[in-house]
């Protein structure tokens, strides 16, 4: 359910984040870890998002 990992260019920067962050910076390892965790949670998060959308639609129809 997650959208593709598209890296937008900065609004006023001509240097991408990939170019700005050193190759050996610890945050690169963190991103790999977080992406893996979010991948494992994808189905759960999609189900909860769908339930929230159903509740929101029902609430809007009933004047909540």
C-alpha positions as CSV (number, residue, x, y, z in Angstrom):
1,X,0.0,0.0,0.0
2,X,3.0,2.3,0.4
3,X,3.7,4.6,-2.5
4,X,6.9,4.3,-4.4
5,X,10.0,5.8,-2.8
6,X,10.3,8.8,-5.0
7,X,12.9,11.3,-3.9
8,X,11.8,14.8,-4.8
9,X,14.4,17.4,-5.5
10,X,14.7,20.1,-2.9
11,X,12.8,23.3,-3.5
12,X,15.8,25.6,-3.4
13,X,18.6,23.1,-3.6
14,X,20.3,21.7,-6.6
15,X,22.1,19.0,-4.7
16,X,20.2,15.8,-3.9
17,X,20.0,14.4,-0.4
18,X,21.9,11.3,-1.7
19,X,24.8,13.5,-2.7
20,X,24.7,15.5,0.5
21,X,24.8,12.6,3.0
22,X,28.2,10.9,3.2
23,X,28.2,7.3,2.1
24,X,29.4,6.1,5.5
25,X,26.9,8.2,7.5
26,X,24.8,6.2,10.1
27,X,21.5,7.5,8.8
28,X,21.9,5.4,5.7
29,X,21.8,2.2,7.8
30,X,18.8,3.6,9.6
31,X,16.9,4.1,6.4
32,X,17.5,0.5,5.3
33,X,16.2,-0.7,8.7
34,X,13.2,1.5,8.6
35,X,12.3,0.6,5.1
36,X,12.5,-3.1,6.1
37,X,10.2,-2.6,9.1
38,X,7.7,-0.6,7.1
39,X,7.7,-3.3,4.5
40,X,6.8,-5.9,7.2
41,X,4.0,-3.6,8.5
42,X,2.6,-2.8,5.0
43,X,-0.4,-5.2,5.2
44,X,-1.3,-4.1,8.7
45,X,-1.0,-0.4,8.0
46,X,-3.1,-0.9,4.8
47,X,-5.8,-2.6,6.7
48,X,-5.9,0.1,9.3
49,X,-5.9,2.8,6.7
50,X,-8.8,1.1,4.9
51,X,-10.8,0.8,8.1
52,X,-10.2,4.5,8.9
53,X,-11.4,5.5,5.4
54,X,-14.6,3.4,5.8
55,X,-15.2,5.0,9.2
56,X,-14.6,8.5,7.9
57,X,-16.9,7.9,4.9
58,X,-19.7,6.5,7.2
59,X,-19.2,9.3,9.6
60,X,-19.5,12.0,6.9
61,X,-22.6,10.3,5.5
62,X,-24.3,10.3,8.9
63,X,-23.2,13.8,9.9
64,X,-20.6,13.0,12.6
